[in-house]
Amino acid sequence: MIYRRLNINLTQYWEKEKIKELASQVPDSIRNRFVVLVDKWNFAIDHNPKTQYSASIHSYAKLPEFIPLKSMGKQIVPLIMERMINPCDFYFLVLYEAVMEGNETNDDSMFSESEQIRAIRCVKKWLEKQ
């Protein structure tokens, strides 16, 4: 499996629990707004031809529904991480990069590294700083 070759483990149980704990500290009002905006963004991703058939998660950031999510700022980072521990939600990496203005992921990505691997690296790096 490619994860072993690159010496990257998927998030461990204790890491997932720590992320869930940090995400639970986000106020309900922010969490609820995040959930609503994510639902709208996901609907747009699934129904917009420009993203529906795109192989790039960066096309997701070009949707109008992405703007309100990004504008929520760094307060939603724990919620983004909570989503990214689910391997299917690796595309939240583009939201994390936008919120953090790309400063957190540029220095550690390898050439031709998949977005899924970058998402795992990002979660682990963020968790180390907590």
GUBAVEX-898907 format. One record per residue: residue number from 1; residue in three letters; x, y negated, z negated of N, C-alpha, C in turn. Coordinates in Angstrom, 3 decimals. Layout:
! GUBAVEX-898907
SITE num residuo     n_c1     n_c2     n_c3    ca_c1    ca_c2    ca_c3     c_c1     c_c2     c_c3
SITE NUM     ALA        X        Y        Z        X        Y        Z        X        Y        Z
...
! end
This chain:
! GUBAVEX-898907
SITE num residuo     n_c1     n_c2     n_c3    ca_c1    ca_c2    ca_c3     c_c1     c_c2     c_c3
SITE   1     MET    0.843    1.182    0.000    0.000    0.000    0.000    0.887   -1.244    0.000
SITE   2     ILE    0.485   -2.252    0.714    1.295   -3.463    0.873    1.578   -4.148   -0.461
SITE   3     TYR    0.649   -4.073   -1.431    0.853   -4.726   -2.722    2.078   -4.145   -3.435
SITE   4     ARG    2.267   -2.852   -3.364    3.423   -2.228   -4.002    4.714   -2.610   -3.296
SITE   5     ARG    4.673   -2.658   -1.986    5.865   -2.993   -1.218    6.370   -4.391   -1.562
SITE   6     LEU    5.451   -5.298   -1.775    5.835   -6.659   -2.114    6.014   -6.843   -3.617
SITE   7     ASN    5.878   -5.736   -4.361    6.070   -5.758   -5.804    5.097   -6.724   -6.488
SITE   8     ILE    3.864   -6.702   -6.036    2.827   -7.544   -6.615    1.716   -6.633   -7.103
SITE   9     ASN    1.343   -6.816   -8.353    0.228   -6.056   -8.907   -1.014   -6.916   -8.863
SITE  10     LEU   -2.137   -6.261   -8.642   -3.391   -6.972   -8.775   -3.520   -7.372  -10.233
SITE  11     THR   -4.364   -8.333  -10.497   -4.485   -8.800  -11.865   -4.842   -7.654  -12.806
SITE  12     GLN   -4.167   -7.622  -13.929   -4.377   -6.606  -14.938   -5.611   -6.946  -15.771
SITE  13     TYR   -6.081   -5.974  -16.529   -7.274   -6.166  -17.351   -7.108   -7.344  -18.301
SITE  14     TRP   -5.983   -7.417  -18.996   -5.778   -8.501  -19.972   -5.728   -9.858  -19.281
SITE  15     GLU   -5.209   -9.890  -18.056   -5.172  -11.152  -17.306   -6.585  -11.593  -16.939
SITE  16     LYS   -7.390  -10.638  -16.505   -8.776  -10.950  -16.163   -9.532  -11.466  -17.380
SITE  17     GLU   -9.309  -10.824  -18.516   -9.989  -11.242  -19.743   -9.559  -12.647  -20.166
SITE  18     LYS   -8.283  -12.950  -20.023   -7.780  -14.281  -20.372   -8.388  -15.338  -19.453
SITE  19     ILE   -8.466  -15.044  -18.172   -9.054  -15.979  -17.215  -10.531  -16.196  -17.529
SITE  20     LYS  -11.244  -15.119  -17.829  -12.658  -15.250  -18.185  -12.826  -16.094  -19.450
SITE  21     GLU  -11.933  -15.905  -20.402  -11.983  -16.699  -21.637  -11.774  -18.183  -21.342
SITE  22     LEU  -10.789  -18.505  -20.513  -10.522  -19.906  -20.154  -11.684  -20.497  -19.363
SITE  23     ALA  -12.257  -19.713  -18.480  -13.396  -20.197  -17.692  -14.616  -20.431  -18.577
SITE  24     SER  -14.767  -19.641  -19.612  -15.921  -19.799  -20.510  -15.858  -21.107  -21.292
SITE  25     GLN  -14.696  -21.728  -21.343  -14.530  -22.989  -22.057  -14.974  -24.201  -21.224
SITE  26     VAL  -15.236  -23.973  -19.950  -15.726  -25.053  -19.092  -17.176  -25.338  -19.495
SITE  27     PRO  -17.523  -26.591  -19.710  -18.903  -26.923  -20.109  -19.946  -26.379  -19.130
SITE  28     ASP  -21.090  -25.980  -19.695  -22.165  -25.402  -18.880  -22.608  -26.314  -17.750
SITE  29     SER  -22.651  -27.612  -17.991  -23.099  -28.537  -16.944  -22.175  -28.483  -15.726
SITE  30     ILE  -20.873  -28.368  -15.984  -19.898  -28.276  -14.889  -20.004  -26.918  -14.226
SITE  31     ARG  -20.101  -25.867  -15.032  -20.235  -24.507  -14.488  -21.477  -24.404  -13.603
SITE  32     ASN  -22.603  -24.928  -14.081  -23.852  -24.842  -13.317  -23.749  -25.588  -11.995
SITE  33     ARG  -23.159  -26.766  -12.023  -22.965  -27.529  -10.778  -22.046  -26.771   -9.830
SITE  34     PHE  -20.984  -26.198  -10.353  -20.045  -25.411   -9.564  -20.776  -24.251   -8.874
SITE  35     VAL  -21.595  -23.528   -9.621  -22.315  -22.373   -9.074  -23.233  -22.798   -7.932
SITE  36     VAL  -23.956  -23.889   -8.126  -24.862  -24.383   -7.082  -24.080  -24.776   -5.829
SITE  37     LEU  -22.989  -25.503   -6.030  -22.186  -25.951   -4.881  -21.499  -24.783   -4.181
SITE  38     VAL  -21.055  -23.793   -4.937  -20.452  -22.595   -4.336  -21.489  -21.854   -3.501
SITE  39     ASP  -22.710  -21.743   -4.015  -23.773  -21.085   -3.242  -24.005  -21.793   -1.914
SITE  40     LYS  -24.039  -23.109   -1.944  -24.227  -23.885   -0.713  -23.045  -23.692    0.237
SITE  41     TRP  -21.836  -23.699   -0.309  -20.632  -23.505    0.498  -20.634  -22.117    1.132
SITE  42     ASN  -20.959  -21.091    0.339  -20.999  -19.727    0.870  -22.053  -19.580    1.965
SITE  43     PHE  -23.188  -20.219    1.777  -24.228  -20.173    2.805  -23.705  -20.784    4.103
SITE  44     ALA  -23.027  -21.920    3.964  -22.469  -22.587    5.148  -21.401  -21.719    5.817
SITE  45     ILE  -20.554  -21.088    5.012  -19.508  -20.209    5.563  -20.148  -19.089    6.378
SITE  46     ASP  -21.215  -18.511    5.835  -21.867  -17.365    6.483  -22.708  -17.740    7.704
SITE  47     HIS  -23.104  -19.008    7.803  -24.034  -19.390    8.870  -23.486  -20.387    9.884
SITE  48     ASN  -22.335  -20.926    9.641  -21.750  -21.875   10.587  -20.861  -21.103   11.567
SITE  49     PRO  -21.114  -21.199   12.876  -20.316  -20.451   13.855  -18.810  -20.741   13.773
SITE  50     LYS  -18.450  -21.949   13.339  -17.036  -22.293   13.266  -16.312  -21.537   12.146
SITE  51     THR  -17.053  -21.108   11.143  -16.431  -20.354   10.050  -16.815  -18.883   10.096
SITE  52     GLN  -17.997  -18.626   10.593  -18.504  -17.256   10.625  -17.563  -16.318   11.391
SITE  53     TYR  -16.951  -16.822   12.424  -16.083  -15.993   13.260  -14.613  -16.387   13.154
SITE  54     SER  -14.301  -17.186   12.166  -12.924  -17.644   12.000  -12.130  -16.664   11.145
SITE  55     ALA  -10.889  -16.482   11.481   -9.995  -15.640   10.691   -9.225  -16.462    9.660
SITE  56     SER   -9.441  -17.748    9.648   -8.692  -18.634    8.761   -9.581  -19.193    7.654
SITE  57     ILE   -9.126  -19.046    6.415   -9.884  -19.619    5.304   -9.827  -21.138    5.336
SITE  58     HIS   -8.870  -21.687    6.046   -8.746  -23.141    6.115   -9.905  -23.778    6.882
SITE  59     SER  -10.564  -23.003    7.732  -11.755  -23.525    8.411  -12.887  -23.760    7.410
SITE  60     TYR  -12.888  -23.039    6.294  -13.920  -23.201    5.271  -13.840  -24.584    4.626
SITE  61     ALA  -12.643  -25.129    4.579  -12.439  -26.442    3.959  -12.930  -27.576    4.852
SITE  62     LYS  -13.259  -27.273    6.082  -13.725  -28.309    7.014  -15.242  -28.475    6.984
SITE  63     LEU  -15.908  -27.637    6.218  -17.360  -27.732    6.116  -17.760  -28.893    5.206
SITE  64     PRO  -18.847  -29.581    5.519  -19.293  -30.681    4.653  -19.597  -30.218    3.221
SITE  65     GLU  -20.024  -28.973    3.062  -20.355  -28.432    1.737  -19.136  -28.253    0.848
SITE  66     PHE  -17.968  -28.303    1.439  -16.721  -28.166    0.687  -16.395  -29.445   -0.093
SITE  67     ILE  -16.770  -30.581    0.450  -16.398  -31.888   -0.121  -16.873  -32.071   -1.562
SITE  68     PRO  -18.147  -31.787   -1.878  -18.564  -31.959   -3.278  -17.836  -31.029   -4.246
SITE  69     LEU  -17.508  -29.826   -3.787  -16.743  -28.904   -4.633  -15.365  -29.481   -4.932
SITE  70     LYS  -14.694  -29.907   -3.886  -13.362  -30.487   -4.061  -13.412  -31.707   -4.969
SITE  71     SER  -14.454  -32.495   -4.842  -14.552  -33.729   -5.634  -14.763  -33.454   -7.125
SITE  72     MET  -15.095  -32.224   -7.490  -15.228  -31.886   -8.907  -13.869  -31.896   -9.607
SITE  73     GLY  -12.812  -31.803   -8.839  -11.469  -31.964   -9.385  -10.954  -30.787  -10.195
SITE  74     LYS   -9.901  -31.069  -10.931   -9.166  -30.030  -11.660   -9.952  -29.363  -12.778
SITE  75     GLN  -11.052  -29.973  -13.188  -11.868  -29.369  -14.252  -12.454  -28.021  -13.848
SITE  76     ILE  -12.513  -27.741  -12.530  -13.083  -26.469  -12.066  -12.029  -25.404  -11.820
SITE  77     VAL  -10.765  -25.709  -12.050   -9.704  -24.730  -11.784   -9.944  -23.409  -12.516
SITE  78     PRO  -10.307  -23.397  -13.807  -10.570  -22.097  -14.443  -11.700  -21.318  -13.767
SITE  79     LEU  -12.688  -22.034  -13.242  -13.794  -21.377  -12.541  -13.334  -20.817  -11.195
SITE  80     ILE  -12.445  -21.531  -10.537  -11.870  -21.044   -9.278  -11.072  -19.772   -9.546
SITE  81     MET  -10.258  -19.793  -10.603   -9.456  -18.617  -10.955  -10.341  -17.426  -11.302
SITE  82     GLU  -11.437  -17.713  -11.986  -12.380  -16.645  -12.336  -12.934  -15.984  -11.077
SITE  83     ARG  -13.166  -16.768  -10.053  -13.630  -16.206   -8.786  -12.512  -15.449   -8.068
SITE  84     MET  -11.295  -15.989   -8.125  -10.191  -15.384   -7.371   -9.701  -14.066   -7.960
SITE  85     ILE  -10.105  -13.704   -9.178   -9.717  -12.386   -9.697  -10.505  -11.281   -9.000
SITE  86     ASN  -11.561  -11.665   -8.301  -12.294  -10.725   -7.455  -11.607  -10.736   -6.087
SITE  87     PRO  -11.035   -9.622   -5.657  -10.297   -9.608   -4.384  -11.077  -10.135   -3.180
SITE  88     CYS  -12.389  -10.003   -3.186  -13.206  -10.502   -2.068  -13.271  -12.021   -2.040
SITE  89     ASP  -12.954  -12.655   -3.155  -13.050  -14.108   -3.246  -11.697  -14.809   -3.078
SITE  90     PHE  -10.778  -14.161   -2.383   -9.454  -14.749   -2.165   -9.537  -16.090   -1.444
SITE  91     TYR  -10.622  -16.309   -0.696  -10.760  -17.558    0.067  -10.914  -18.784   -0.832
SITE  92     PHE  -11.162  -18.577   -2.130  -11.196  -19.716   -3.057   -9.824  -20.357   -3.180
SITE  93     LEU   -8.812  -19.705   -2.650   -7.470  -20.268   -2.608   -7.475  -21.619   -1.903
SITE  94     VAL   -8.247  -21.757   -0.852   -8.303  -23.023   -0.115   -8.908  -24.131   -0.976
SITE  95     LEU   -9.851  -23.791   -1.833  -10.424  -24.777   -2.753   -9.397  -25.149   -3.820
SITE  96     TYR   -8.704  -24.150   -4.351   -7.667  -24.423   -5.350   -6.597  -25.340   -4.771
SITE  97     GLU   -6.145  -25.037   -3.571   -5.117  -25.861   -2.933   -5.605  -27.291   -2.723
SITE  98     ALA   -6.862  -27.441   -2.365   -7.415  -28.780   -2.139   -7.517  -29.552   -3.458
SITE  99     VAL   -7.992  -28.891   -4.493   -8.133  -29.540   -5.798   -6.764  -29.935   -6.355
SITE 100     MET   -5.791  -29.065   -6.168   -4.442  -29.313   -6.678   -3.594  -30.066   -5.659
SITE 101     GLU   -4.183  -30.418   -4.537   -3.513  -31.132   -3.450   -2.314  -30.366   -2.913
SITE 102     GLY   -2.437  -29.032   -2.906   -1.413  -28.174   -2.324   -0.127  -28.042   -3.095
SITE 103     ASN    0.006  -28.723   -4.218    1.270  -28.737   -4.948    1.604  -27.430   -5.652
SITE 104     GLU    0.626  -26.610   -5.900    0.851  -25.413   -6.708    1.180  -24.168   -5.897
SITE 105     THR    0.913  -24.153   -4.606    1.083  -22.916   -3.846    2.151  -22.993   -2.772
SITE 106     ASN    2.589  -24.169   -2.414    3.539  -24.290   -1.306    4.903  -23.693   -1.596
SITE 107     ASP    5.364  -23.771   -2.820    6.736  -23.383   -3.111    6.956  -21.891   -3.234
SITE 108     ASP    5.910  -21.091   -3.401    6.140  -19.675   -3.652    5.593  -18.746   -2.569
SITE 109     SER    5.072  -19.273   -1.501    4.532  -18.386   -0.480    5.623  -17.962    0.490
SITE 110     MET    5.544  -16.722    0.894    6.523  -16.170    1.819    5.974  -16.275    3.239
SITE 111     PHE    6.874  -16.356    4.177    6.484  -16.372    5.575    5.685  -15.110    5.879
SITE 112     SER    4.604  -15.261    6.555    3.694  -14.188    6.967    3.033  -13.461    5.804
SITE 113     GLU    2.992  -14.079    4.654    2.304  -13.484    3.512    0.802  -13.668    3.704
SITE 114     SER    0.020  -12.662    3.409   -1.424  -12.762    3.601   -2.044  -13.710    2.586
SITE 115     GLU   -3.212  -14.209    2.920   -3.941  -15.084    2.005   -4.327  -14.322    0.738
SITE 116     GLN   -4.614  -13.035    0.871   -4.976  -12.233   -0.290   -3.807  -12.151   -1.277
SITE 117     ILE   -2.609  -11.945   -0.761   -1.417  -11.876   -1.618   -1.136  -13.248   -2.223
SITE 118     ARG   -1.281  -14.297   -1.428   -1.075  -15.655   -1.955   -2.057  -15.957   -3.078
SITE 119     ALA   -3.300  -15.485   -2.945   -4.304  -15.702   -3.991   -3.897  -14.997   -5.283
SITE 120     ILE   -3.407  -13.784   -5.171   -2.947  -13.045   -6.355   -1.785  -13.775   -7.012
SITE 121     ARG   -0.834  -14.199   -6.202    0.311  -14.956   -6.739   -0.152  -16.226   -7.446
SITE 122     CYS   -1.088  -16.902   -6.839   -1.596  -18.159   -7.375   -2.242  -17.940   -8.743
SITE 123     VAL   -3.075  -16.925   -8.865   -3.743  -16.617  -10.137   -2.704  -16.311  -11.204
SITE 124     LYS   -1.745  -15.470  -10.870   -0.712  -15.095  -11.845    0.133  -16.300  -12.261
SITE 125     LYS    0.489  -17.122  -11.315    1.297  -18.326  -11.618    0.515  -19.280  -12.517
SITE 126     TRP   -0.756  -19.480  -12.215   -1.590  -20.369  -13.020   -1.722  -19.825  -14.435
SITE 127     LEU   -1.939  -18.527  -14.538   -2.123  -17.905  -15.846   -0.863  -18.029  -16.707
SITE 128     GLU    0.310  -17.937  -16.089    1.570  -18.086  -16.822    1.680  -19.464  -17.467
SITE 129     LYS    1.048  -20.467  -16.866    1.146  -21.839  -17.370    0.138  -22.138  -18.485
SITE 130     GLN   -0.764  -21.216  -18.718   -1.824  -21.453  -19.715   -1.372  -21.054  -21.104
! end
